[in-house]
Amino acid sequence: MSFKIFSLQLTGKIKSVAAIEQKRKQLADDYAEFLKTESSEELKSFLELEKYVNSAEFSSKKKETEGLSFKGSEEEKQLKEFQRLQKSARIKNYFKVAGSSDLLRYEKDKESKKLADFYALEDYVKEGDFEKDKREIKGQIFKGSAEEKHLKEFNRLEKSAAIKAFLELDGSAKLEKHKAFENSEKLKRFTELQTAAESDREKKKEFKNLRKDAEIKEYFRFEKSKKLKLFHEISGSHNLARYNELKASTNEEAFKQKVAYLKDKKKFEKSEAYKKYSEYKKLASDGVVVFVLKYEKSKLYKNYLDVKESFDLKRHNELETLIKSDEYKQKKTWLEDKKRWEKTDDFKKYQDYQNDKKKPEFVKFFKYNKSNDFDFFKNWDLVFEDSFSATKPEDEKWYTTIPAATKSGVKNFAMPGDLSIFTDGANLKTGQKLAIQVKKENKKGMVWQMPAGFVPAEFEYTSGIISTGDKFTLQDGIVEAKIKFDPVKQVASSFYLSAGNNVPRVNLVEMGPNNILGIYTLNGSAKIASEGLEINNLKKGEYIFTLQKSGANFTWKINELEVLQLTNSELNKPLELNASSMVVQPLAGSSAVFEIEWIKCYRKK
């Protein structure tokens, strides 16, 4: 009686097959999913995202973003600067003018002809030219002028006796008569008689008569006159030439106009200078000119000009453009947003990371990633498997004869004392599991007897066997099978590994008269010696029996719980798989069944 098995079952350390298979299936499914996830682009992207959200860069960005505030920011400084400039009297007054109707009128009127004429006249009036012209015009008077002098000189000459005599006689009939008589025969005779001798009475008498002649008397009277004397004196003189010159010049229209101009007491009011001055005064009171002059002298306009090109206005406009921009508004809103971090791309990445981390495939991946749960899958290859789903044992996997018979080329045979004979697959049932059936039926067969060899015999029972023979052997590795543990005392049902002979062998499990895990060998008396663990106390039911072979070392497990370790150098060789049932005592009934649901073998990678 094995107290060990009893204790293990009592303490619940031997788990149920259903739980193990469910766990194994789940683990296999998880491993397949793990591998799929491991090679997926989604995991690659997730790992990159994980690396980023756990990086110093991400942490720094988060800290920086959460530490942002509008207060104290460059944007707040810009807004405050703008507001200060906006409240500035200079800036406010500038905008009162900029674009106003008065400014538009001023800009238009200052280019008008009226204003241009006004400025030209203002320059004339205020820059001294007007006063100069005024003084010059008013300074032009008749008294003391050249014209007055000329007129006075002319009048003086005209009033002189000589000029009067000349004017009276020049070209006169009297003078012409006088000149004509001067060349007359009468005067010539008178002159001749005048010098005649006193003795010549006739001539003297003639002389006296002629001296009384009216023409002669008139001639000499005129000849001796002061007028004629003055006439002769003035004729060809400078005074006469000057008189004629002055008479000609003073009689010219220009001279007369000049004299009239010099004598005109309102000549200034008639001058071009006065006309310009009057036009200037008129324009100075014109609505356009008055508005322009008043406007450009106004404090508002002067402020407008001062501010127009100022740094403050330029800065104000720059800041206004900036503050009204969508970019600034968005930045300000961003800085004022207490939840700005939640609106960043990085936060979205973090959220994506958190959400992705919860994805079942990723949860499962990271559950197993650093665990050793998949070590078996990673370290072992499945090299043999049969779940017996085919309608009969698959030929490429199994022989249905005992290994010795397979090698000898004969049909199944029995050993002396055996109550059953193996059929060639007739007692094997597959489809969902392997059932090796023991039947109570008469069957002829062969028995191996020394020294006769194979001898015909009658058997009361038939049974079955499967063996991988040379189709599959396990040097080192794991073999396990799901077997129904339901011992029938009269039937030895075994799953074992051997090297072509019945003994020595490794029993994965044997049940019947002996319920044991262990190794059978032949002792010195050629009798079977058993070494292992009795499992008589094992409850009936399905179990997964596992045997791991590593050279000469063997380890057994029941439902993944290690229960036995043995060493046997004789079995340190490739071993084939075998399963069979043998009747060792007459059955109480007509049949017994040895059920194996599946078999799997693994080899270390």
Secondary structure, DSSP 4 states (H G I P E B T S, - for coil): --HHHHHHHHTT-S--HHHHHHHHHHHHHHHHHHHHHHT-HHHHHHHHHHHHHTSHHHHHHHHHHHT--STTSHHHHHHHHHHHHHH-HHHHHHHHHTT-HHHHHHHHHTTSHHHHHHHHHHHHHHSSHHHHHHHHHHT--STTSHHHHHHHHHHHHHHSHHHHHHHHHTT-HHHHHHHHHHTSHHHHHHHHHHTS-TT-HHHHHHHHHHHT-HHHHHHHHHHT-HHHHHHHHHTT-HHHHHHHHHHHHHTSHHHHHHHHHHH-TTTTTTSHHHHHHHHHHHHHTSHHHHHHHHHHHSHHHHHHHHHHT-HHHHHHHHHHHHHHSHHHHHHHHHHH-TT-GGGSHHHHHHHHHHHHHTSHHHHHHHHHHTSSTTHHHHHEEEEEEE---SSS--TTT-BSS-HHHHHHTPPPEE-TT-SEEE-SSTTEE-SSSEEEEEEEEEEEEEEEETTTEEEEEEEEEEE-EEE-GGG-EESSEEEEEEEEE--BTTEEEEEEEESSSSSSEEEEEEESS--EEEEEEE-TTS-EEEEEEE-TTPPSEEEEEEEEEETTEEEEEETTEEEEEEE-GGG-S-EEEEEEEEE-S--SSSEEEEEEEEEEEEEE-
